[in-house]
Amino acid sequence: EYGIRADRLRVVGNGINLDVFQPLPGIERRPDRLITTLSADSPLKGFSFLLDALAELRKTRPTLELTVIGQPGVRSQTSAQVERLGLKEVVHFTGRVEAEDIARRYAESTIAVVPSLYEGFGFPAGEAMACEVPVVSTTAGALPEVIGRDGRAGVLVEPGSAEALARGIGELLDAAPERRRAMGEAGRARVTSLFTWRRAAGRTVESYREAMQERAAARC
């Protein structure tokens, strides 16, 4: 947009609050529980595609349920879609909750889903990974940068496709518990190495120092 060369850009990732978002070994994971975050019920979040995917998955997995951190938008079609798909009893909206409660709900869940059509960073993905929950997400925006493209911490699918989401979620539900556990551990390791606030602060300082040194050299 601004015509700046790529070698002039420095990317500093956000940080995840690891004091809150961490594994909670005392809470048992449910084998039939998905979780997602709906901080803003807008089309960019891709939530309608997740509802369609859930309806399809429940044809062969009737015990599958979905916890939604957030609530339907007043002007959105979310509530109507839940009703139309017959999901009213299995989609659980939490409303506004404290971060500690979100971490507890992650601990209860088998898979976290991030169906967004665009994300500038993707805090829900990073927070789920920090809680050692394997992630099914899309390739939209920065999500592949957060989750990684190697498949170790999560499954990436094309955005805007209920079929792709259902396929990715089904793949992980069918996987051995050991594989999901390994993915969760890999996700936690990725967050602790790349997406802490200490690292974000350090990278920011590095960028300022680089710019200051370049400016000082230009004055000489």
C-alpha positions, 0 to 999 in steps of 0.5 A: 500500500505504501510502496515500502520494500519488504527488506524495510519491514520488521514484523513483531508478533503479539504476545499471549498471556502465559500466566493465564493461558496455560494447561490445567491438568486437573481438568479432564478434556471432553472427547466431544467438545469443540471450542471457538471464540466469537469476540465480534459476530461479524462475517469476517469471523467465519462462524457461519461456516463452522455452524454448517460444519458442525451440523454435518459432523453431527450426522456421524458424531451425534454427541459433538458439541460446541462452546462459543466464547462470546454471544450472537450479534444482535443484528447477525443471522447467527441465532437464526442459523443455529435454530435452522440447523437444529443446534440450539441444544449443542451450541453453548454461548458463554457471553462475556467471561473472564480470561481465567474462565476461558482458559478453563473452558479450553482445558475441557475441550478437545479441539479449538476451531478458528474459522476466520476469513481474515485475522491480523494476528489471531489471539484465539489461536495463540491462546488455545495453543498456549493451553495445549489444545490442538487447533483447526484453523484457516489459512486466512491472514496471519493465522498460518504465521501463528499456528505454523504451516508444518501441521505440528500444532494444528490443521490449516484449511481453506477459508470460507468452506464448511466442507474443509472445516468439517474435514479438518475437524473430523481428521483430528477427532479421528486421530489417536489421543496421543497425536492430539496431545502431541499437537497441543504440546507443540502448540504450547512450545511454539507460543512460548518461543515466539509469542510472549510479551517479553519477546514482543518487547525485545523485538520492538526495542531492536527495531527502534535501535536499528532505526536510530542507528540508521538515522545516526549513520545518515547524519554522519 
